[in-house]
Amino acid sequence: MTTYDGCEIVVSVSGGKDSTAMCLNLLEQGYSTSDFRRVFSDTGWEDASTYEYLDYLEKTIGPIERIKLDSPVVEEFRASIERIESMLGFESAMVRQVYKQKCLPNGFQKWCTRLLKIKPFKEFFDSLDADAVNLVGIRKEESARRSKMEEWEYNDQFDCWTHRPLLDWTEQDVIDIHHRFNVLPNQLYLNGFSRVGCYPCVFSNKSELKHIGEQRIQIIEIMERDIGATLFKPLNKKTKGIRAMIDWSKTSRGGKQYLLFDVNPPTCEKWGLCNFAD
């Protein structure tokens, strides 16, 4: 069992497979649900199934604290904001910030992470009386950048130690611990998504974009029209706007020929749960 020397253990929970595995790993090591806190930073831009999954997870890993940026309605755009939030079925800090900033986040102006995730977490850690250690579910095999990360690192922004206990885990390790606890993965994985988070993230790839639902496309269209900007950088003059990006995501390499069949095996095969996919 890893010793955290009396620190308050705070686990960053996203509703994804790695943060879930991290909580399950703590339980497997002998920690109880009262020995660590589970915190979810709610961007207001998740798929509805992720919120449902968090409720499902609580039955195994314990209560999950939901934190979010305080984002009042921008009066100038109240009608659009209320319409979009009605479509979503929940209050959205992301949508409200888009209208406050009068700018959609993109690869060059990724203010969404700073405002919707980092800021609420900083306020949370600042409110703690005891020293804390923040556990995050990052694995080396996910990217070249993450492969260079250390297991332990001091986070000056949150003024606490960051621990990455799953750094050397494989994806199969993550899947295996879900099976040992009889915990299903987030439905998004079974529907073809390789990651769980903002729906969609500005860094979504083709395979993820093509699975975005019609309602979320319509919501993005409303914001793009109101703000006069696009969520994704246009590939060219013709490929501009979310609808064009979705069409492009369904093409083969080069963006011209449509794929008749998806040559990639469904994510659910990895989990042995394809019968659970929608």
C-alpha positions in Angstrom: 0.0 0.0 0.0 1.3 3.4 -0.9 1.7 5.7 2.1 0.5 9.2 1.8 1.8 10.3 5.2 -1.5 11.6 6.6 -2.2 13.8 3.6 -5.8 14.3 2.3 -6.0 12.0 -0.7 -7.9 13.7 -3.6 -8.6 11.7 -6.7 -9.5 13.6 -9.9 -12.4 11.7 -11.4 -13.4 12.3 -15.0 -15.8 9.4 -15.7 -13.2 7.9 -17.9 -11.5 4.5 -17.6 -8.2 5.6 -16.1 -9.6 7.7 -13.2 -12.0 4.9 -12.5 -9.2 2.4 -12.4 -7.3 4.6 -10.0 -10.2 4.6 -7.5 -10.5 0.8 -7.9 -6.8 0.4 -7.4 -7.0 2.3 -4.1 -9.8 0.0 -3.0 -7.8 -3.0 -4.0 -4.9 -1.8 -1.9 -7.1 -1.8 1.1 -8.2 1.8 1.3 -11.9 2.4 2.1 -14.1 4.9 0.4 -13.8 7.2 3.4 -10.0 7.3 3.1 -10.0 9.4 -0.1 -12.1 12.1 -1.8 -13.3 11.8 -5.3 -13.7 15.1 -7.2 -15.2 15.7 -10.6 -14.7 19.1 -12.3 -18.0 19.7 -14.2 -17.4 21.6 -17.4 -21.0 21.5 -18.4 -19.9 20.1 -21.8 -19.9 16.3 -21.1 -22.2 13.9 -22.8 -25.3 13.1 -20.7 -24.1 9.5 -20.4 -21.0 10.6 -18.4 -23.2 12.2 -15.7 -25.2 9.0 -15.5 -22.0 7.0 -15.3 -20.7 9.1 -12.4 -23.9 8.2 -10.5 -23.4 4.5 -11.3 -19.7 4.7 -10.2 -20.7 6.0 -6.8 -22.2 2.7 -5.9 -18.7 1.2 -5.9 -16.1 3.9 -5.3 -18.2 6.2 -3.0 -19.6 9.7 -3.3 -18.1 12.0 -6.0 -17.9 15.7 -5.2 -19.0 17.8 -8.2 -17.2 21.2 -8.6 -17.7 23.8 -11.3 -16.9 27.3 -12.4 -19.5 29.8 -11.2 -20.8 31.2 -14.6 -23.8 33.6 -14.5 -26.0 33.8 -17.6 -24.8 36.5 -20.1 -27.9 38.7 -20.5 -27.1 39.6 -24.1 -27.4 36.0 -25.0 -29.9 34.7 -22.5 -32.3 33.3 -25.1 -29.6 31.2 -26.7 -28.1 30.1 -23.4 -31.5 29.0 -22.1 -32.4 27.3 -25.3 -29.1 25.3 -25.3 -29.3 24.4 -21.7 -32.8 23.2 -22.2 -31.5 20.9 -25.0 -28.6 19.7 -22.9 -30.8 19.1 -19.8 -28.3 20.7 -17.5 -26.6 24.0 -16.7 -23.5 24.5 -18.7 -20.5 26.5 -17.6 -18.9 25.9 -21.0 -21.8 27.4 -22.9 -22.0 30.4 -20.6 -18.3 31.0 -20.9 -18.5 30.8 -24.7 -21.0 33.7 -24.7 -19.1 35.6 -22.0 -15.8 35.3 -23.9 -17.5 35.7 -27.2 -15.1 33.1 -28.4 -15.2 29.3 -28.9 -12.2 27.5 -27.5 -9.9 26.0 -30.1 -6.4 24.6 -30.5 -4.9 28.1 -30.2 -7.1 29.5 -27.5 -7.8 26.6 -25.2 -9.3 28.7 -22.4 -11.7 25.9 -21.6 -9.2 23.8 -19.6 -7.9 26.8 -17.7 -11.3 28.1 -16.7 -13.5 25.0 -16.5 -11.1 22.5 -15.0 -8.0 24.1 -13.5 -9.7 27.1 -11.8 -12.4 25.1 -10.0 -9.7 22.6 -8.8 -7.5 25.3 -7.6 -10.3 26.8 -5.6 -11.0 23.4 -4.2 -7.5 22.8 -3.1 -7.2 26.3 -1.7 -10.2 25.5 0.5 -8.6 22.4 2.1 -7.3 22.8 5.7 -4.9 19.8 5.5 -2.0 19.1 3.1 -3.2 17.1 0.1 -2.0 14.8 -2.5 -3.8 14.8 -5.9 -4.0 11.4 -7.7 -4.5 11.6 -11.5 -5.0 8.8 -13.9 -2.3 9.4 -16.5 -0.5 6.5 -18.3 2.8 6.7 -20.2 1.5 4.7 -23.2 -1.2 7.4 -23.9 1.2 9.8 -25.6 4.8 10.8 -26.1 4.4 13.8 -23.7 2.9 11.6 -21.0 5.7 9.0 -21.4 8.1 11.6 -20.1 6.1 12.4 -16.9 7.3 11.5 -13.4 5.2 9.4 -11.0 5.6 12.1 -8.4 5.7 15.9 -9.0 4.9 19.0 -7.0 2.1 21.1 -8.4 2.8 24.7 -7.6 -0.6 25.8 -8.9 -2.5 23.5 -6.5 0.2 23.7 -3.9 0.2 20.0 -3.4 1.9 16.8 -4.6 0.6 15.1 -7.7 0.8 11.3 -7.8 0.4 9.3 -11.0 0.0 5.7 -9.7 -1.0 4.3 -13.1 1.8 5.7 -15.0 3.3 2.3 -16.0 -0.1 0.6 -16.5 -1.3 -0.7 -19.8 -4.8 -0.2 -21.2 -5.3 -4.0 -20.5 -4.4 -3.4 -16.9 -7.1 -0.8 -16.7 -9.6 -3.1 -18.3 -8.7 -6.0 -16.1 -9.3 -4.0 -12.8 -12.7 -3.0 -14.1 -13.5 -6.7 -14.6 -12.2 -7.7 -11.2 -14.6 -5.2 -9.6 -17.4 -6.0 -12.1 -17.6 -2.3 -13.0 -18.7 -1.4 -16.6 -16.9 1.3 -18.5 -18.4 4.6 -19.5 -20.9 3.9 -22.3 -19.0 6.3 -24.6 -16.2 3.8 -24.9 -18.6 1.1 -26.1 -20.0 3.6 -28.6 -16.6 4.1 -30.3 -14.9 6.8 -28.4 -11.3 6.4 -27.3 -11.5 8.9 -24.5 -14.1 10.5 -22.2 -14.2 14.2 -21.5 -15.6 17.3 -23.2 -18.1 16.2 -25.9 -16.5 17.1 -28.2 -13.0 18.2 -27.2 -11.4 20.8 -29.5 -8.7 18.2 -30.1 -11.0 15.4 -31.1 -9.8 13.2 -33.9 -11.8 11.9 -36.9 -12.9 8.7 -35.2 -14.4 10.6 -32.3 -16.0 13.4 -34.3 -18.0 11.0 -36.5 -19.7 9.7 -33.4 -20.9 13.1 -32.2 -24.7 13.0 -31.8 -27.1 15.2 -33.8 -28.3 17.2 -30.8 -24.7 18.3 -29.9 -24.0 19.2 -33.5 -27.1 21.5 -33.5 -26.0 23.1 -30.2 -22.5 23.8 -31.7 -24.2 25.3 -34.8 -26.2 27.7 -32.6 -23.0 28.9 -30.8 -21.0 29.2 -34.1 -23.8 31.3 -35.6 -24.1 33.5 -32.6 -20.4 34.0 -32.0 -19.3 34.1 -35.6 -16.5 31.6 -35.1 -16.0 27.8 -35.4 -15.2 25.3 -32.7 -12.6 23.6 -35.1 -10.2 25.4 -37.3 -11.5 25.1 -40.9 -9.5 22.7 -43.1 -10.2 25.0 -46.1 -12.8 27.5 -47.2 -15.3 24.7 -48.0 -14.7 22.8 -44.8 -15.9 25.3 -42.2 -18.3 24.8 -39.3 -19.2 21.8 -37.2 -21.4 20.2 -39.9 -18.6 20.2 -42.5 -16.2 18.8 -39.9 -18.5 15.9 -39.1 -18.8 15.2 -42.9 -15.0 15.3 -43.2 -14.6 12.9 -40.2 -16.5 10.2 -42.2 -14.0 10.3 -45.1 -10.9 8.3 -45.6 -7.4 9.8 -45.5 -7.3 12.9 -47.7 -10.8 13.9 -46.8 -12.4 13.0 -50.2 -13.6 9.4 -50.3 -16.3 8.2 -47.8 -15.6 5.0 -45.9 -18.0 2.2 -46.6 -16.8 0.2 -43.6 -15.0 1.2 -40.4 -11.8 -0.8 -40.5 -11.0 -0.2 -36.9 -12.4 -2.8 -34.4 -15.0 -1.3 -32.1 -13.7 -0.3 -28.7 -16.1 -2.6 -27.0 -14.1 -5.6 -28.3 -11.3 -4.6 -25.9 -13.7 -4.8 -23.1 -15.5 -8.0 -24.2 -18.7 -6.0 -24.0 -19.9 -5.3 -27.5 -23.4 -6.6 -26.6 -23.7 -3.6 -24.2 -23.1 -1.0 -26.9 -26.0 1.0 -28.2 
